[in-house]
């Protein structure tokens, strides 16, 4: 029987495009790490809350009813599942609230992606759920939202805030690559993101293709991790990004470029834990040091890992948070 090399080549290419994420994630990951958790999201414990900004956000509640509230806010292209390990650790002692930002996870597409609007969304959620004196834990974009919430003097006043791998200004200015990203922002980065947002369907489809083929697994391994994550964790991070539309990701990024709280950091008068990562390729550890030096009441923890250290080395983040809670008598 004569083999049809052309058809075989097409068949192999199709298999790579559809299932390439599995061999790619296996090759790029550690065999000794725990899995992040179930790849399918469980929405039975949550609800959708509409904010005055027009955004609708999915909110999941878990943990011990009536205990100290601990609110988790993720970053761009992530969702509530990135808090899996912290949920497991703190569920017996805290009331946990995990928020999916607009267009992420189980939340529908957003209307206003500005940091100010997202801080208003957070305030509305806390009021609707009757949450008093929460601890706010924000990662990346989530940390910016926490700082903006404090700048706006919203009630309820947080008992403390935890700022993990986040910038105090345009994140392009605090990347480890020096002055190059800000120089090309206006000529290249902003026009490219605007173009992506306008052609949402095409770039969202390309994002799914990058996920299924494994290309995004390679991209996120290099961008977010140090190399010790499990293959399941890497695929789930790539899958979360693929489920976020190109428009949501682009508009969220552009919103962070317009953020600057450097002159108002001294107005944040609650205990703060600043967490930076040794090998973060998005936010340099120097940004964490700057926050620590300019916030009135802050602790600084430098943890092992990259931008997603909270799921690659969750024990490091958990230990830092526990020490902070104990020092300030938060329970």
N, C-alpha and C positions, 0 to 999 in steps of 0.2 A: 504494500500500500504506500503510495507516494505522498509524502507530507506536503501540505500547502504552507510554505514558509510565510507567505503574506498573511494568510488567515491566522496562523499561529502568533505572528507578531502583533496583529490587532488584538487577539485574545489576551495575550500577556499584558499589553498596554491597558486594556480595559480592566483587568484584574488589579493592576497597580493603581489606576485611578480610583477604583471602588474600594480597595482594601489595603492600600499601601500604608495606611496609618499604623497597622498592626506590626509589621516587621520594622518599620522606621522607629516606632516608639520602643520596641523591644531592644533594638540596637543602641538607642540613645539613653537608656534608663538603667537604674540599678536593680538587681534582683533581690536586694535585702531590705527594701523599704515597704512600709505598709501601703495598702491601697487607700485612696482618698475617701472612698465610699461608693454607694450605689450610683450607677451612671444615670438612672432615671430619677427625676425629681419627684419628691413626695409633697403634694400641695394640700394634703388633708388637714394640716394643722394651721393653715393660714387664711388670710382674707385680703381682698383688694380694698384699698382706701384711696379715695379721690381727694386731691389737694386743691386748694384755691388757685394754684398755678395752672390747673388743667391736667397736670400729671396724675396718673393712676399707678400706685405702687403696691406690689404684693408684699405682705408682712407675715412672717412666720413666728409664732410664739411657742416656746418650749421651756423646759427647766422647771424650777420649783416655784409654784404660785405664791405670790406675796413676798418673795425674797427680793434682794437688791437687784434692780433692773440693769442688765448689761446689753447694750445695743450695738449690733455689728453692722457696719456699712462698707460694702466692698468697693473695688475700683472698676476701671473700664474693662469691658470684655469678660468680666467675671460674674458671679452671682452668689447667692446665699450659701451654696455648697462649699465655697472655699473656706468656710468657718467650721467645717465638719469636725476637725480634731479639737478645736477650742470648745465647741458645743459638747462634745463627749466629756471633756474634762470638767467643765463648769456647770453642767446641767443639774447636778445635785445640790449646788449651793447658791445658784443665781437664777433669777427669772431672765430668760434669754429672748431677745427680739432680733430677728434677722430680716433685713430689708433688701429687696431687689430693686435697684434703681431703675428709672424709666427706660424701657427698651431692653432690659437685661433680665435673664431668668424668666420668671413667670409674670413679669410686669409688661403691659402693652407698650407700644411705641410712645415716646414722650412728646410733649409740646414745647417745653422750655427746659433746656439743658444747662442753663447758666448755674454757676455755683450758688448764687444768691437764691435762685428758685429752688434748688435742691435742698438748701438749708431750710427754706420755708416749708418744703415738703416734710422734712424731718420733724420740724416743730409741730406741724399739723398732725402727724402720726402719733407723736407723744401725747398730745392733748386728747386725741380721739381714744387712745388706749388708756388714758388716765395714768400715765407713767410719771412718777415723781422722783426727782433727783437721780437720773440715770447716770451710769458710766457709759460714755460714748467711745467706741473703738472703731476707728476708721483706717482703712488701708488704701494708700495711694489717693485716688480721687475722694474716697471716703474720708480721709484725713483732712482734705481741704474743706469738705462739707462741715466737719466738726469745728474747724477753726472759724468758718464763716458763721456758723450757728452761735458761737460765743461772741463774735464781733457784733452781731445783731442784737445781743442781750435778750435772746428769747427766753421765755419761761416754758417749762421748768429749767432752772439752772442745773447744769450737770454737776454731779458730785465729783467727777474727774473725767478727763479725756485721755485716750490713748491714740497716739499718732504714729502709724507704722508706715515707713517707706513713703513719705509724702513730702512735697515741696512747700515752701512758704511763698513762692512766686511762680512765674512761668516755668514749668518743669524743664523746658528746653535749656534754661539758664543754669539748672542744677544737675544736668547730666554729667557723667564722668568724661565726656568727650571735649571738654573745654568750651571755647567760644564758637565752635563751628555751627552747631544747630541753630542758635539765635540769628546768626548771620544769614542763613538760608531760609529762615522762616517766611519772610514776606515774599520772597521771589519764588520759592519752590514749595515749602511745606503747606502753607495756608492755601495757595491756589490748588494744590493737589487734593487736599482734604475737601475743599469746596466742590471740586469736580467729582470726587467720589460720592459726596452726599447727593449731588444732583443726578447721578447715575446709580442710584441705590440698588435697583434690581440686578443689574449686571454685576456689580462688585460684590453683592451679597451672594449671588450664585457662584462667583469665583472663589469666595471665601469657603463655601461648602465643598467645592472641588479641592481646594487646598487642604481642607480637613480630611476628606476621605482618602486622598492620595498620600497623605503623610507630610506634605510640604509644610503645613502650619505646625506640625509636631516638631520639625527641625527648627523652624523659626522661633517657637516659644521655648524650646530647650535652650537655644543660644541666648534668648532675650531675658528669660525669667528665672531660669534654674541654674544650679551649679553642676548638676549631673547625678545627684543622689535620689532624685524622685523616682517613683515606680512608673512603669509603662502605663498603667491605668490612670495614674494622676496626670501624666503628660497628655494622654488622649482626652481626658475629661476637661483639662484646661483648654485644649484646642477645640473641643466640642462646644464649650461655653462661648468661646469667641465666635465660632461659626454660627451659633444661634443668635448672636447679636448682629443686627443688620449693619451694613456698611455705613448707612446714614447716621445711626445712633453712635457708632464708634467715632466717626469723623466729627460730628457735632460736639460730642463729649470732649474729645481732644482739644478742639478749638476753644471750648469753654475754659479748659484748664490754662490755656495760653494767656487768657485775659485775667487770670487770678493773681492777686498780689496783696498779701497781708503783712508784709515785712515791717511796715510802719505802725501797725496796730497790735503786734504780738504782746507788747507790754500791757495791753488792756485785758488780756485773757488771764483772769485771776482765779483759776481753779487748778488743783493738782494735775499735772500732765506727765504722762510717760511717753517719751520719744524713743521709738525703736528704729534703728538703722541696720542695714545688712552690709557685711564686709565686701561682698561681691555683687552688689546691686548695679546692674548695667543701665538702669533708668534714672535712679535718684542716688547721687553720690552720698556716701556717709557724711561728707562735709555739710550737707543740707540738714541732716539730723543734729549735727553739732551746733549749727547756726540756730536752730530752733531751741535747743537746750540753753544756749547762752542768752537768748532774748526773751524767753518765757519766764515769768516771775517765779513759778513754783514747778520746777520740772526735774525729772529724772531721765537719764540717758542710758539706754541699753543697746549695745552693739552685738548683733547676733550673727551666727554663721549662715551663709547662703546668699541667694540672689533676691530679686524683687518679690518672688513668691516663697520666701523662706517660711512663712507661716504654714505652708502645706508640704514643703520639702523637709524642713527641720522643725516640726510643730512644737517639739519639746522645749526648744530654746525660747520661743515666743511665750509658751505657757509658763515657763519658769520666770521670765521677766515680768509678766503680768501678775503672777502670784506674789512675787516679792514686792511689787508696787502696791498691790492691794493690802498686804500685811503692813507695810510701812505707814500707810495712810488710814489704817483701820477700816477698810471698806469690806463689808461682808453682808 
